[in-house]
């Protein structure tokens, strides 16, 4: 039986009647996208063996690493927890890439400029390839098993797919979600135990930088010409996307699979919050937060979706305006 769900959406399609270049930077981005295409089936060294203890991601990325929960596990159980958390994280990323493919297929329709349409067509292909390559990786290293779609990921993409405005979709996807993805894939590319996973993440990063570029090039003019009400709508949508992206992402299903009790899982979740609030994050997490927050502030400022009105909302999310 097919697994999935439907989203009611109303997408406005803008049919071009002329096809001349009109945005030189976007056309350059499109030309670069054509040059950078790669094949998930043949451009990854899938035969490379796993040269580690069996874990896939850095142990530092497992919430219980360095705690009594971790120390109480045998070496084999520690590897098993590492793989469960890796499966959960990669399942979330794989679903996100599929959602991004669907959103970009809508953007091909409702962006107006020819260069924007051409670039979005390449991003549909990119996101489909990312979904494919992560699915291939999970089949190779994780027996093809993945966790169900996380509620916050479902809410983000249901909202993006149901939103009619191209610039709100772009704010949510390229400005927020892609910035998050770039920081996460970069961290995995540099810290993962598995050389194949590092290779997969580096390939994906090559594409994600272009995707962020679309938002940086297409949004500033729209924001500059927006009315006060439209500007508030854009800012509020950005804050909503940030809330859903940065909060509530916890691998509960992975700990449940490893037979941790609900009481233990809540302790782990609280420990995670306390560590983050107290600045006691692991080295990899500190790097990820610094990289992510700096990128978010830089991108929000560049496109103009950052005013004093939303500054308190950013501070509530732990994002310092001095981050970039």
N, C-alpha and C positions, 0 to 999 in steps of 0.2 A: 504493500500500500504506500502511495506517495505521501511523504511528510511535508507539510507546508501550511501556509495560511494565506488568505486573500486580504488585500487592502483596497478599500474603495478610494479611488482617486479621480481627479479631474485635471487633466494636463492640457494646457493650451499649446497647440502646435503652430509654429510660425513657419510658413512655407516660403522660402526665398524665391524670387523671380530673377535675381541677378547674382552672379557668383564671383565678382571681382574682389581682390584683396582690399581690405579696408583697415586692418589693424596689424601693422607690420610685426609687432612683438608676438602677438598670438599666432600669426602665420609662421614665425620662426619656431615657436614652441611646437606647432604641428609638424614642421619639417624635422625637428629634432626627434619627435616621437616616432616618426617613420624610420629614422636611422637607428633608434635604440630598441627596436623590437627584438624579442628573444623567444625561444621555444622552450616551454617548461618540460617537454618530453625529451629533448636532446641536448639542451645547454646546461643541464645540471648533471654532475657526476654521480648518478644514482647508485652506482656500484661501489662507491667508497664505503668501507666498513666503519662501524661505530667504534671509535678508538677511545673508549672511556670506561667508567665503571658500570655503564648501562644507563646512567642519567643523561638527560638531553639538554637541560638548561642549567645555568649556574645555580648551585645550592642556595646562594644568597637570595635568589628570587623566590624561594619557598618560604612562606610566612613564618613557619615554625623553626626555621634554621637558627641554630644557636640558642635555642630554648630547651627547657626540660622535656618538652614534647619530642623534640628531635633527638636529644641525648638518650631518651628512653627507647628508641628504636634500634633494631639491629642494622648493620650495614645494608643488608638486602632490603629491609623495610624502608630505609632512607632512600634507596634507589627507586623503590616502588612509588613512594610519595612524590619524588621528583618527577617521575614519568606521568603520574596522575595530574599534577599541577601543570606540567607541560601540555598534556592533552587538553586540559580545560582552557588554557590560554590560547593554544593554537585553534581550538574549536571556535572560540570567540572571534579570533582574527579571520578565520575562514568564512564564518557567517557574515562578518563585517565586509569582507571583499565582495561577497555575493550581493549584499545590500547595496554597496557602492556601484556595482555593475548596473543594478536596476535603476538607481537614481540617475546615473549618467545617461542611461538610455532615454530617460525623460528629458534630460537637459539637451540632448541632441535635437529634440523636438522644439523645446520652448525658448532656447536662447535665440536671439535674432540675427546676430552677425554671422556671416559666412565663415570667417576664420574660427569663431567660437564653436560653430557646429562641427567643422572639420576636426578641431582638437578634441571635442567631446566624443566624437566617433572613435578616436584612438583610445580615449580613456575607457570606453566600454570594453574594448579589446584587452587593455591592460588589466582592468579589474577582473575580467573573466579569467585571464591567465593566472592572476594571483590566487583566485579561488581554486583553480586547477592545481597549481603547484603545491599549495598547502594540503590539498586533498591527497595528492600523490605522496607527499612526505608522510602524512599520517598513515597512509596505507603501508609505507615502507617501514616506519619505525614504531607505529602504535596500533598495528593490526587493523587499521581502518576504522577504529572505533572513535566516535566523537561524542561530546556532551550536547544536550539539547540547547537550543537558542536561549541565551540569557535574557531575562525580562527587560533589562535596561537597553540592551542592543535591539531587541524587538521594538521597544517604544521609540528609540531614536529613528530607526529606519521606517517604521510605520508612519511617523510624523513627517519625515523628509519626503516619503513617497506620496503622502496625502496633501502636501503643501503645493499650491499652484505656482508660486513665484519662483522664477529661476534663481534670483539673487538670494532668497532665503535658503533654497537648497544648497547653493554654493557656499554660503556662510556656514551652514551646518556641516556640510561634507568637506569641502576643501580647506576652510578656515579653521575648523575645530577638529573634526574627526581625522583628517589627513595629518594635521600637526601632531596629534596623539600617536597615530600610526607610525609616523617617521621616527619619533623618539623611541617608541617601543621596538620597532624593527632594528634601529641602530643599536640599541642595547643588546638585543638578541644576537645581532650580527657580530658583536664584539665579545660577548661573554658566554655564548652557548658552548656546551661541551662537544657537541656534534658538528663536525666539519661540514656535513651536508646541510644542516640547518643554518649554519653561518652563511653558506653559499646561497641558499634560498633567500635569506633575508637581505643579503647584499644586492641580489638581483631585483627584489621588490623595491628596495630603496631607490634604485636607479630610476624607477618609474614614478615613485611617490613624490620626488622632488619636482617633477614636471607638473603633477596634479596640483600641488600647492601653488605653483607658478600661475596656473590658470586663475585662481582666486585673487592672487596679488595683482594680476594684470587687468582682470575684468571688473572687479568691484569698486576701486577708488572713484571712477567717474560716476558710477551709479549712486554711491553714497554722497558724493559732492553735490549732485543735482537733486537729491531727495528732499522732500518736504520735512518739516519738523516731526510730523506724525510718522512718516515713513522711516525716518532716522531712528525714532524710538522703537518702531517695530523691529528694525534690524538689530539694534542693540539688545533688545529683550530676547530676540530669538537666539542671538549669540550666547547670552547668559544661560538661557534654557539648555542649549546644546552643551555648554560647558558643565552645567550641573549634572546632566545625564551621563556625560562622558567620564567625568572625574570622580563621581560618587557612586557607591553601590557595586563596584566591581570587585567581587570577592569569590574565590573558588570553593564555595560551599559544597558543590556537587563532588569535587575531587576529595575533600575530606570525608564526606559521607561514604563515598566508595571505599575509602581506606578504613572504614568502620570506627571513625571517631564518633563519640556520642555527641548529641546536640549540645550538652553542657560544655564539653570540651571545645566544640566548634565556636561557641559563643565566647569562650575564654580566648581562643586564638584570634577571633575577630576583634575583641577588645584590646588584646595585646598589640595587634597591628595598629589600631588607632592611637594607642598611647605612645608607641614607638615613633609614629609619624609626627604626632603633636609635640613630642619631646625632642625631636631632632635626632633620634637614635636609629635612624634607618640604616640599612646596609649600604656599603659603598655603591653598589650598582643602583639601588633605589635612589640614593642621593643624586647620582649622576642623571638618572632618568627624570627626576623631578625638576632639577635645575635646567636641563635641556628642554623639557616640555614647557615649563612656565615661561622661560625666556622666549621660546618660539611663539607661544600664544600671545604674549604681550607685544612682541615685535610685529606679528602679523595683524593683530587688532589695530595697533597704532597705524600701520602702513596703509590699511584700507580705510581708516577713519571711523571704525566701529569701536571707539573707546573714548568715552566722555567722562566728565566728573560724575555724571548721574549714575553710571554703572560701576564706578571705582569701588564703592562699598561691597558690591556683589562679588567682585573679583577678590577683594581682601577676605571675604567670608569663605572663599574657596581655597584660601591659603596662597593666592597668587599676588606677589608683591609687584607693584607698578614699577619698581626699580629693577625688575628681573632682566630687562634687556635695555 
